[in-house]
Amino acid sequence: MRRNVLLSRNDKLTALYCRLSRDDGTSNESMSIDTQKTMLSEYAAKMGFKNVRFYVDDGYSGTNFDRPAFKLLVNDIEDGLIATVITKDLSRLGRNYLETGTYIEIFFPKHDVRYIAINDGVDSIDREKMDITPFHNIINSLYARDTSRKIKSAIRARRTSGKYMASTPPYGYIKDPQDHNHLIVDEPRAENVRRIFNMVLNGQGLFQIARALKADEVPRPSALKSGMYERFAREGTLYEWDPSYLSTLLHNPVYAGHITMPVRPSKSMHSQAREYVPMEQRELVMNTHEAIVEQWVFDEVGRILSGRSSSFKCPASGFENIFKGMLVCADCGSSLIAKVEKRSRRRSLVDKASYCCGRYRRFGNSACTSHFIEARVLTESVRAQINKYIRRARENRAELTECIERKLKVSFSDSRKKYKQDLDKIKLRIGEIEEFYATLYENLTRGIISEERFKGMSTRYDEEEKELRERIELIKEKEREERLDQERIRNFVSNLASHEELKELTFSVVREFVEKIRIYEKEKDCPGSHTRIQIMYKYVGALETVNVKEQL
């Protein structure tokens, strides 16, 4: 139980409360703690208030009441130690008009505490002056909300313009001496990053990579921090790479030249709690700085890690299955399995190898059909298809881009105007709700509506505003998807144009261009029919279905 001291009003304290936060502007002398103390002291002396005590929260926002000095003030009030609370103005007490109003209208009167806000002319013993107090609280709350939005908007604007806002650059980068918010490649650490990505492409796991880096005495990234190199060297852990850190590095799009936003946004201006946003849900700002690895490398590594395909070489036969994990049965969806016919008289392993449906292999004709295709036939057919698009990209990049857009039925202009119109309507409605909310609170303080009625109506407004903001995020997500579709097509064509025609097909080349390959069953009742394949290309998906010859 709390103690309640029985003191006469003359023996009780006069609390002089001061508060300042970054949002108030620390360079503003009229807001400073020293200025507030001077003003409150002079006012207390002039008006004859005795037994003054300062309660100071320096660096705390007024949008919530989770402040140490304010909590102490509340405890002292509940203990019966305080007769009067004085602040420079209402905003020093708080900027959340609902909670501020609760303290002024309910908490202070309940404990027989007089409240004075000097600059706003508020004095709880003067009821006429108190009638205007709710409007001051609303204005202060709206000011805080507007300030919060402006700060977030400014930070977002800097991020969307390509500014790197974190204090520490990612491993492999340093901050540009000419622009603190721009990243430049840091060699030779960037070479370590490329090595890590390439090791994944070559089928190595995270623990294997960590062991290889340790064997080559590559210092761990955290050793770059001040004083940590010597500490790790003493502890013998200087070359200990954490596999979980490697996973984070390999999933970070900063190495492909992009930055993400936001990482841990605050849930609201009234809460310090932050929510984690998964990497795949973060908004990408494309091409903000020089990439350390190519986009296809980053994408392929992500795909490999998600599927965790460790090796493409069959241990028993030595056959290099460059399509491992990429071939799927067009009918049942199961993976195709590689098989090497050892008795075959053909010299090359690729000529002895073939693929068939894994479900058929395990359960026979009752489950599916074979979907048989020779490895050599598939390899040469895929190489021919990729070379066809490489030639077209090198001849006329713009023409191929438009052709792919037509095939995929991608439209980037018609919907964007509608998106903007929908966003404008939603934002207008949110503004109306905020005005209704302010009017609702005013009616509560004037006694026009009951507290129960206020809670019911405010709940409906909150639910509608939440739904509207979810619609905004949905529209923005559609816009982002369209921009990414367009960017993917351009990246695909650009990647094609950067290559000479392929002389051979390798594991890394397949991963650079291909996502999946569907294998269809040959129509046996149709004379002269061929096996069909459908190549799902990186970024753009399937462009056509191809007939391949039985033998080359």
VEXDREN-2710 file (C-alpha; in Angstrom, 1 decimal):
% VEXDREN-2710
k/r/px/py/pz
1/MET/0.0/0.0/0.0
2/ARG/1.1/3.6/-0.7
3/ARG/1.8/5.9/2.2
4/ASN/-0.4/9.0/2.4
5/VAL/1.2/11.8/4.4
6/LEU/-1.2/14.0/6.3
7/LEU/0.2/17.5/5.8
8/SER/-1.5/20.9/5.9
9/ARG/-1.7/22.7/2.5
10/ASN/1.0/25.2/3.7
11/ASP/3.4/22.4/4.5
12/LYS/3.0/20.6/1.1
13/LEU/5.4/21.0/-1.8
14/THR/5.0/23.1/-4.9
15/ALA/6.2/21.0/-7.8
16/LEU/7.9/22.8/-10.7
17/TYR/7.9/20.4/-13.6
18/CYS/10.3/20.9/-16.6
19/ARG/10.5/18.8/-19.7
20/LEU/12.5/18.9/-23.0
21/SER/12.8/16.5/-25.9
22/ARG/14.5/16.4/-29.2
23/ASP/11.2/17.1/-30.9
24/ASP/11.0/20.4/-29.1
25/GLY/14.4/21.5/-30.6
26/THR/17.3/21.5/-28.2
27/SER/18.7/24.7/-29.8
28/ASN/15.7/26.7/-28.9
29/GLU/16.8/28.7/-25.8
30/SER/13.2/29.6/-24.9
31/MET/12.5/25.9/-24.4
32/SER/15.8/24.9/-22.6
33/ILE/15.7/23.4/-19.1
34/ASP/17.6/26.3/-17.6
35/THR/15.2/28.8/-19.0
36/GLN/12.2/26.8/-17.8
37/LYS/13.7/26.6/-14.3
38/THR/14.3/30.3/-14.2
39/MET/10.8/31.1/-15.3
40/LEU/9.2/28.7/-12.8
41/SER/11.3/29.9/-9.9
42/GLU/10.6/33.6/-10.6
43/TYR/6.9/32.9/-11.0
44/ALA/6.7/30.8/-7.7
45/ALA/8.5/33.6/-5.8
46/LYS/6.4/36.3/-7.2
47/MET/3.1/34.5/-6.5
48/GLY/4.2/33.4/-3.0
49/PHE/4.5/29.7/-3.5
50/LYS/6.7/28.0/-0.8
51/ASN/8.5/24.7/-0.5
52/VAL/9.3/24.4/-4.2
53/ARG/10.9/21.3/-5.7
54/PHE/12.0/20.7/-9.3
55/TYR/11.0/17.6/-11.3
56/VAL/13.0/17.5/-14.5
57/ASP/12.7/15.2/-17.5
58/ASP/15.5/16.2/-20.0
59/GLY/15.3/14.3/-23.3
60/TYR/11.9/12.8/-22.9
61/SER/9.0/13.1/-25.4
62/GLY/5.7/14.6/-24.4
63/THR/3.7/12.1/-26.5
64/ASN/3.7/9.6/-23.6
65/PHE/4.1/9.7/-19.8
66/ASP/6.7/7.1/-19.4
67/ARG/9.2/9.6/-17.9
68/PRO/11.2/9.1/-14.6
69/ALA/10.7/12.5/-13.1
70/PHE/7.0/12.6/-14.0
71/LYS/6.5/9.2/-12.4
72/LEU/8.1/10.4/-9.2
73/LEU/5.8/13.5/-9.4
74/VAL/2.8/11.2/-9.6
75/ASN/4.0/9.1/-6.7
76/ASP/4.5/12.2/-4.5
77/ILE/1.0/13.4/-5.4
78/GLU/-0.5/10.1/-4.5
79/ASP/1.5/10.2/-1.2
80/GLY/-0.1/13.6/-0.4
81/LEU/3.1/15.6/-0.5
82/ILE/2.2/18.1/-3.3
83/ALA/-0.3/20.9/-3.3
84/THR/0.5/22.6/-6.6
85/VAL/2.0/21.6/-9.9
86/ILE/3.4/24.4/-12.2
87/THR/4.7/24.1/-15.8
88/LYS/5.9/26.6/-18.3
89/ASP/2.9/25.7/-20.6
90/LEU/0.6/22.8/-21.2
91/SER/2.9/21.1/-23.8
92/ARG/5.6/20.7/-21.0
93/LEU/3.1/18.5/-19.1
94/GLY/2.3/16.4/-22.2
95/ARG/1.4/16.4/-25.9
96/ASN/-1.1/13.5/-25.8
97/TYR/-4.4/15.4/-25.3
98/LEU/-6.3/12.3/-24.0
99/GLU/-3.8/11.5/-21.2
100/THR/-3.0/15.1/-20.5
101/GLY/-6.7/15.9/-20.2
102/THR/-7.1/13.0/-17.8
103/TYR/-4.4/14.3/-15.5
104/ILE/-5.8/17.9/-15.5
105/GLU/-9.5/17.0/-15.4
106/ILE/-9.4/13.9/-13.2
107/PHE/-6.1/13.0/-11.5
108/PHE/-5.1/16.5/-10.1
109/PRO/-8.6/17.4/-8.8
110/LYS/-9.0/13.9/-7.2
111/HIS/-5.8/14.6/-5.1
112/ASP/-6.7/18.2/-4.5
113/VAL/-3.7/19.5/-6.5
114/ARG/-3.8/22.9/-8.1
115/TYR/-2.4/23.0/-11.7
116/ILE/-0.9/26.0/-13.4
117/ALA/0.5/26.4/-16.9
118/ILE/2.0/29.9/-17.0
119/ASN/2.2/30.8/-20.7
120/ASP/-1.3/29.3/-21.5
121/GLY/-3.0/31.2/-18.6
122/VAL/-4.3/27.9/-17.1
123/ASP/-5.1/27.7/-13.4
124/SER/-7.3/25.0/-12.1
125/ILE/-8.9/27.2/-9.5
126/ASP/-10.2/29.5/-12.3
127/ARG/-12.9/27.4/-14.1
128/GLU/-13.5/30.0/-16.8
129/LYS/-9.9/29.7/-17.9
130/MET/-10.0/25.9/-17.7
131/ASP/-12.7/25.8/-20.3
132/ILE/-10.2/26.6/-23.0
133/THR/-7.7/24.0/-21.7
134/PRO/-9.0/21.0/-23.8
135/PHE/-8.4/23.0/-27.0
136/HIS/-4.8/23.7/-25.9
137/ASN/-4.3/20.0/-25.3
138/ILE/-5.7/19.1/-28.7
139/ILE/-3.5/21.6/-30.4
140/ASN/-0.4/20.3/-28.5
141/SER/-1.3/16.7/-29.4
142/LEU/-1.8/17.6/-33.1
143/TYR/1.5/19.5/-33.0
144/ALA/3.3/16.4/-31.7
145/ARG/1.6/14.2/-34.2
146/ASP/2.5/16.6/-37.0
147/THR/6.1/16.8/-35.8
148/SER/6.3/13.1/-35.6
149/ARG/5.0/12.8/-39.2
150/LYS/7.4/15.4/-40.4
151/ILE/10.4/13.7/-38.8
152/LYS/9.4/10.3/-40.2
153/SER/8.7/11.8/-43.5
154/ALA/12.1/13.6/-43.6
155/ILE/13.9/10.3/-42.7
156/ARG/11.8/8.4/-45.3
157/ALA/12.5/11.0/-47.9
158/ARG/16.3/10.7/-47.3
159/ARG/16.1/6.9/-47.5
160/THR/14.0/6.9/-50.7
161/SER/16.5/9.2/-52.3
162/GLY/19.2/6.6/-51.6
163/LYS/20.7/7.8/-48.3
164/TYR/22.1/5.2/-46.0
165/MET/20.9/6.3/-42.6
166/ALA/22.5/3.7/-40.3
167/SER/25.6/4.8/-38.2
168/THR/27.7/1.8/-39.1
169/PRO/28.3/0.7/-42.7
170/PRO/27.8/-3.0/-43.7
171/TYR/30.9/-5.2/-43.9
172/GLY/32.5/-4.6/-47.3
173/TYR/31.6/-1.0/-47.4
174/ILE/32.8/2.3/-45.9
175/LYS/31.0/5.6/-45.7
176/ASP/31.9/8.1/-48.4
177/PRO/34.1/10.9/-47.0
178/GLN/32.3/13.4/-49.2
179/ASP/28.8/12.2/-48.2
180/HIS/28.3/10.4/-44.9
181/ASN/25.0/8.9/-46.2
182/HIS/26.6/7.2/-49.2
183/LEU/28.3/3.8/-49.3
184/ILE/31.4/3.1/-51.3
185/VAL/33.1/-0.4/-51.7
186/ASP/35.8/-1.2/-49.3
187/GLU/38.4/-3.5/-50.9
188/PRO/39.7/-6.1/-50.0
189/ARG/36.8/-6.8/-47.6
190/ALA/34.4/-6.6/-50.5
191/GLU/36.5/-9.4/-52.1
192/ASN/35.7/-11.5/-49.0
193/VAL/32.0/-10.8/-49.5
194/ARG/32.2/-11.9/-53.2
195/ARG/34.1/-15.0/-52.0
196/ILE/31.3/-15.9/-49.5
197/PHE/28.6/-15.5/-52.2
198/ASN/30.6/-17.6/-54.7
199/MET/31.1/-20.4/-52.1
200/VAL/27.3/-20.7/-51.8
201/LEU/26.9/-20.8/-55.5
202/ASN/29.5/-23.7/-55.6
203/GLY/27.3/-25.6/-53.1
204/GLN/29.1/-25.0/-49.8
205/GLY/27.2/-24.5/-46.6
206/LEU/27.5/-21.8/-44.0
207/PHE/29.6/-23.9/-41.6
208/GLN/31.9/-24.9/-44.4
209/ILE/32.3/-21.2/-45.3
210/ALA/33.0/-20.2/-41.7
211/ARG/35.7/-22.9/-41.4
212/ALA/37.3/-21.8/-44.7
213/LEU/37.5/-18.2/-43.6
214/LYS/39.0/-19.2/-40.3
215/ALA/41.6/-21.4/-42.0
216/ASP/42.6/-18.5/-44.2
217/GLU/42.7/-16.2/-41.1
218/VAL/40.1/-13.7/-42.3
219/PRO/39.2/-11.5/-39.3
220/ARG/35.6/-11.5/-38.3
221/PRO/33.6/-8.3/-39.1
222/SER/33.0/-7.3/-35.5
223/ALA/36.8/-7.0/-35.1
224/LEU/36.6/-3.8/-37.1
225/LYS/35.0/-2.1/-34.1
226/SER/37.2/0.1/-32.0
227/GLY/39.2/-2.0/-29.5
228/MET/37.7/-5.3/-30.5
229/TYR/40.5/-6.5/-32.7
230/GLU/42.9/-6.7/-29.8
231/ARG/40.3/-8.3/-27.5
232/PHE/39.4/-11.1/-30.0
233/ALA/43.1/-11.7/-30.7
234/ARG/43.7/-12.2/-26.9
235/GLU/40.7/-14.5/-26.6
236/GLY/41.8/-16.5/-29.7
237/THR/38.5/-15.8/-31.5
238/LEU/39.7/-13.3/-34.1
239/TYR/38.9/-15.6/-37.0
240/GLU/35.7/-17.1/-35.6
241/TRP/32.9/-16.4/-38.2
242/ASP/29.4/-16.9/-37.0
243/PRO/27.2/-18.9/-39.5
244/SER/24.2/-16.9/-38.5
245/TYR/26.0/-13.7/-39.4
246/LEU/26.9/-15.2/-42.7
247/SER/23.2/-16.0/-43.3
248/THR/22.3/-12.3/-42.5
249/LEU/25.0/-11.1/-44.8
250/LEU/23.9/-13.3/-47.7
251/HIS/20.3/-12.1/-47.4
252/ASN/21.1/-8.4/-47.2
253/PRO/20.2/-6.6/-50.5
254/VAL/22.8/-3.9/-49.7
255/TYR/25.4/-6.1/-51.4
256/ALA/23.3/-6.0/-54.7
257/GLY/23.3/-2.2/-54.5
258/HIS/20.0/-1.6/-52.7
259/ILE/18.9/-0.4/-49.3
260/THR/15.9/-1.5/-47.3
261/MET/13.4/0.5/-45.3
262/PRO/12.3/0.3/-42.6
263/VAL/14.1/-2.2/-40.4
264/ARG/12.4/-1.6/-37.0
265/PRO/9.8/1.2/-37.2
266/SER/8.1/2.4/-34.1
267/LYS/4.5/1.2/-33.7
268/SER/3.2/4.7/-33.0
269/MET/4.4/8.1/-31.7
270/HIS/3.0/7.2/-28.3
271/SER/5.0/4.0/-28.0
272/GLN/8.7/3.3/-27.8
273/ALA/8.1/-0.3/-28.8
274/ARG/9.4/-1.3/-32.2
275/GLU/8.2/-4.0/-34.6
276/TYR/10.5/-6.3/-36.6
277/VAL/9.8/-6.3/-40.4
278/PRO/11.0/-9.5/-42.1
279/MET/13.6/-8.8/-44.9
280/GLU/11.2/-10.0/-47.7
281/GLN/8.5/-7.5/-46.5
282/ARG/10.8/-4.4/-46.5
283/GLU/10.6/-1.8/-49.1
284/LEU/13.6/-1.8/-51.4
285/VAL/15.3/1.4/-52.7
286/MET/17.0/0.2/-55.8
287/ASN/20.5/1.0/-57.1
288/THR/21.5/3.4/-54.4
289/HIS/25.3/2.6/-54.4
290/GLU/27.8/0.4/-56.1
291/ALA/27.0/-3.3/-55.8
292/ILE/29.5/-5.8/-54.6
293/VAL/27.8/-8.8/-56.2
294/GLU/25.5/-8.9/-59.3
295/GLN/21.8/-9.1/-58.9
296/TRP/21.5/-12.6/-60.3
297/VAL/24.2/-13.8/-57.9
298/PHE/22.3/-12.3/-54.9
299/ASP/19.0/-13.8/-56.1
300/GLU/20.4/-17.2/-56.8
301/VAL/22.1/-17.4/-53.4
302/GLY/18.8/-16.5/-51.8
303/ARG/17.1/-19.3/-53.7
304/ILE/19.8/-21.8/-52.8
305/LEU/19.7/-20.9/-49.1
306/SER/15.9/-21.2/-49.0
307/GLY/16.0/-24.6/-50.7
308/ARG/19.5/-25.5/-49.3
309/SER/20.7/-27.5/-52.2
310/SER/24.2/-28.3/-51.1
311/SER/25.9/-30.0/-54.0
312/PHE/25.2/-30.6/-57.7
313/LYS/27.6/-33.5/-58.1
314/CYS/26.3/-37.1/-57.8
315/PRO/28.7/-38.8/-55.4
316/ALA/28.4/-42.3/-56.8
317/SER/28.9/-41.6/-60.5
318/GLY/30.6/-38.2/-60.5
319/PHE/27.9/-36.8/-62.9
320/GLU/27.6/-33.1/-62.6
321/ASN/23.9/-32.5/-62.3
322/ILE/23.8/-28.8/-63.3
323/PHE/19.9/-28.9/-63.1
324/LYS/19.8/-30.2/-59.6
325/GLY/16.6/-28.9/-57.8
326/MET/15.4/-27.1/-60.9
327/LEU/13.5/-29.8/-62.9
328/VAL/9.9/-30.4/-62.1
329/CYS/7.3/-32.8/-63.5
330/ALA/4.7/-30.7/-65.4
331/ASP/1.9/-33.1/-64.4
332/CYS/2.4/-34.0/-60.7
333/GLY/4.9/-31.3/-59.7
334/SER/7.5/-33.6/-58.2
335/SER/11.2/-33.2/-58.9
336/LEU/12.9/-35.1/-61.7
337/ILE/15.7/-37.5/-60.6
338/ALA/19.0/-37.9/-62.4
339/LYS/20.0/-41.4/-63.4
340/VAL/23.4/-42.5/-64.9
341/GLU/23.3/-45.7/-67.0
342/LYS/26.7/-47.3/-66.3
343/ARG/26.3/-50.0/-68.9
344/SER/25.9/-47.5/-71.7
345/ARG/28.6/-47.6/-74.3
346/ARG/28.6/-43.8/-74.5
347/ARG/31.8/-42.2/-73.3
348/SER/30.6/-39.0/-71.7
349/LEU/28.8/-39.1/-68.4
350/VAL/26.3/-36.5/-69.6
351/ASP/25.5/-38.8/-72.5
352/LYS/24.9/-41.7/-70.1
353/ALA/22.6/-39.6/-67.9
354/SER/18.9/-39.0/-68.1
355/TYR/16.0/-37.6/-65.9
356/CYS/12.7/-39.0/-65.0
357/CYS/9.8/-38.1/-62.7
358/GLY/10.6/-38.9/-59.0
359/ARG/7.1/-39.9/-58.2
360/TYR/7.0/-42.3/-61.1
361/ARG/10.4/-43.7/-60.1
362/ARG/9.1/-44.5/-56.6
363/PHE/5.5/-45.6/-57.2
364/GLY/5.3/-46.5/-60.9
365/ASN/2.6/-45.9/-63.5
366/SER/-0.2/-45.6/-60.9
367/ALA/1.3/-42.4/-59.6
368/CYS/2.6/-40.6/-62.8
369/THR/4.4/-41.2/-66.1
370/SER/8.2/-41.2/-66.6
371/HIS/8.6/-37.8/-68.3
372/PHE/11.9/-39.2/-69.5
373/ILE/14.5/-36.9/-71.1
374/GLU/18.1/-37.4/-71.8
375/ALA/20.6/-35.1/-70.0
376/ARG/22.4/-34.2/-73.3
377/VAL/19.1/-33.3/-75.0
378/LEU/18.0/-31.1/-72.2
379/THR/21.4/-29.4/-71.8
380/GLU/21.7/-28.5/-75.4
381/SER/18.0/-27.4/-75.7
382/VAL/18.3/-25.1/-72.7
383/ARG/21.6/-23.7/-74.0
384/ALA/20.0/-23.0/-77.4
385/GLN/17.1/-21.2/-75.9
386/ILE/19.3/-19.0/-73.7
387/ASN/21.5/-18.2/-76.7
388/LYS/18.4/-17.2/-78.7
389/TYR/17.5/-14.5/-76.1
390/ILE/21.1/-13.4/-75.7
391/ARG/21.3/-12.7/-79.5
392/ARG/18.0/-10.8/-79.4
393/ALA/19.1/-8.7/-76.4
394/ARG/22.4/-7.8/-78.0
395/GLU/20.7/-6.9/-81.3
396/ASN/17.9/-4.7/-79.8
397/ARG/17.5/-4.5/-76.1
398/ALA/14.4/-2.2/-76.2
399/GLU/12.6/-4.4/-78.6
400/LEU/13.1/-7.6/-76.5
401/THR/12.0/-5.7/-73.4
402/GLU/8.7/-4.6/-75.0
403/CYS/8.2/-8.2/-76.4
404/ILE/8.6/-9.7/-72.9
405/GLU/6.2/-7.1/-71.4
406/ARG/3.6/-8.0/-74.1
407/LYS/4.0/-11.8/-73.4
408/LEU/3.7/-11.3/-69.7
409/LYS/0.8/-8.8/-70.1
410/VAL/2.6/-6.3/-67.9
411/SER/1.0/-2.8/-67.8
412/PHE/2.7/0.0/-65.9
413/SER/0.7/3.1/-66.7
414/ASP/-3.0/2.4/-66.6
415/SER/-3.2/1.4/-62.9
416/ARG/-0.9/4.1/-61.5
417/LYS/-3.4/6.9/-62.1
418/LYS/-6.0/4.9/-60.3
419/TYR/-3.7/4.2/-57.4
420/LYS/-3.1/7.9/-57.0
421/GLN/-6.8/8.7/-57.0
422/ASP/-7.5/6.0/-54.4
423/LEU/-4.7/7.2/-52.2
424/ASP/-6.0/10.8/-52.3
425/LYS/-9.5/9.7/-51.3
426/ILE/-8.2/7.6/-48.4
427/LYS/-5.9/10.3/-47.1
428/LEU/-8.8/12.8/-47.2
429/ARG/-11.0/10.5/-45.2
430/ILE/-8.2/10.0/-42.6
431/GLY/-8.0/13.8/-42.2
432/GLU/-11.8/13.9/-41.6
433/ILE/-11.5/11.2/-39.0
434/GLU/-8.8/13.1/-37.1
435/GLU/-11.0/16.2/-37.1
436/PHE/-14.0/14.2/-35.9
437/TYR/-11.8/12.8/-33.1
438/ALA/-10.8/16.2/-31.9
439/THR/-14.5/17.3/-31.9
440/LEU/-15.4/14.2/-30.0
441/TYR/-12.9/14.9/-27.3
442/GLU/-14.1/18.5/-27.0
443/ASN/-17.7/17.2/-26.5
444/LEU/-16.5/14.8/-23.8
445/THR/-14.8/17.6/-21.8
446/ARG/-17.8/19.8/-22.1
447/GLY/-20.1/17.0/-20.9
448/ILE/-22.1/17.0/-24.2
449/ILE/-21.5/13.2/-24.5
450/SER/-20.8/10.6/-21.9
451/GLU/-17.5/8.8/-21.5
452/GLU/-19.2/5.5/-22.6
453/ARG/-20.5/7.2/-25.8
454/PHE/-17.0/8.7/-26.4
455/LYS/-15.3/5.3/-26.1
456/GLY/-17.8/3.7/-28.5
457/MET/-17.5/6.3/-31.1
458/SER/-13.7/6.6/-30.8
459/THR/-13.4/2.9/-31.2
460/ARG/-15.4/3.0/-34.5
461/TYR/-13.2/5.9/-35.7
462/ASP/-10.0/3.9/-34.7
463/GLU/-11.2/0.8/-36.6
464/GLU/-12.1/2.8/-39.7
465/GLU/-8.7/4.6/-39.6
466/LYS/-6.9/1.3/-39.2
467/GLU/-8.7/-0.2/-42.1
468/LEU/-7.9/2.9/-44.3
469/ARG/-4.2/2.7/-43.4
470/GLU/-4.2/-1.0/-44.3
471/ARG/-5.7/-0.1/-47.7
472/ILE/-2.9/2.5/-48.2
473/GLU/-0.3/-0.2/-47.5
474/LEU/-2.0/-2.6/-49.9
475/ILE/-2.1/0.0/-52.7
476/LYS/1.6/0.9/-52.0
477/GLU/2.5/-2.8/-52.1
478/LYS/0.8/-3.1/-55.5
479/GLU/2.8/-0.1/-56.8
480/ARG/6.0/-1.6/-55.5
481/GLU/5.2/-5.0/-57.2
482/GLU/4.7/-3.2/-60.5
483/ARG/7.9/-1.3/-60.1
484/LEU/9.7/-4.5/-59.3
485/ASP/8.2/-6.3/-62.3
486/GLN/9.5/-3.6/-64.6
487/GLU/12.9/-3.6/-62.9
488/ARG/13.1/-7.4/-63.2
489/ILE/12.4/-7.4/-66.9
490/ARG/15.0/-4.7/-67.4
491/ASN/17.5/-6.7/-65.3
492/PHE/16.8/-9.9/-67.2
493/VAL/17.4/-8.2/-70.6
494/SER/20.4/-6.3/-69.4
495/ASN/21.9/-9.6/-68.0
496/LEU/21.3/-11.3/-71.4
497/ALA/22.9/-8.5/-73.3
498/SER/26.1/-8.6/-71.1
499/HIS/26.8/-12.2/-72.3
500/GLU/28.4/-13.6/-75.4
501/GLU/26.7/-16.7/-76.8
502/LEU/27.2/-19.7/-74.5
503/LYS/29.7/-22.3/-75.7
504/GLU/28.7/-24.6/-72.8
505/LEU/26.1/-24.8/-70.1
506/THR/27.5/-24.8/-66.5
507/PHE/25.9/-25.0/-63.0
508/SER/26.6/-21.2/-62.4
509/VAL/25.2/-20.2/-65.8
510/VAL/22.0/-22.2/-65.3
511/ARG/21.5/-20.5/-61.9
512/GLU/22.2/-17.1/-63.4
513/PHE/19.3/-17.4/-65.9
514/VAL/16.9/-20.1/-64.9
515/GLU/14.5/-20.5/-62.0
516/LYS/12.8/-23.8/-62.9
517/ILE/12.2/-26.1/-65.9
518/ARG/9.0/-28.0/-66.4
519/ILE/9.3/-31.3/-68.2
520/TYR/6.2/-32.5/-70.1
521/GLU/5.4/-36.1/-71.0
522/LYS/5.7/-37.0/-74.7
523/GLU/2.3/-37.7/-76.4
524/LYS/2.9/-41.3/-77.3
525/ASP/-0.2/-41.7/-79.4
526/CYS/0.9/-38.8/-81.6
527/PRO/3.5/-39.9/-84.3
528/GLY/6.4/-37.6/-84.6
529/SER/5.7/-35.8/-81.3
530/HIS/8.5/-34.4/-79.2
531/THR/9.2/-33.9/-75.5
532/ARG/8.2/-30.4/-74.4
533/ILE/10.0/-28.2/-71.9
534/GLN/9.1/-24.9/-70.3
535/ILE/11.9/-22.8/-69.0
536/MET/11.0/-20.5/-66.1
537/TYR/13.6/-17.6/-66.4
538/LYS/14.9/-15.5/-63.5
539/TYR/12.9/-12.3/-63.0
540/VAL/10.3/-12.9/-65.8
541/GLY/9.1/-16.5/-65.6
542/ALA/8.0/-18.6/-68.6
543/LEU/8.3/-17.1/-72.0
544/GLU/7.4/-20.1/-74.2
545/THR/7.1/-23.9/-74.3
546/VAL/9.7/-25.6/-76.5
547/ASN/9.7/-28.9/-78.4
548/VAL/13.0/-30.8/-78.1
549/LYS/14.3/-33.6/-80.2
550/GLU/14.6/-37.1/-78.8
551/GLN/18.3/-37.4/-79.8
552/LEU/20.9/-34.9/-81.1
END
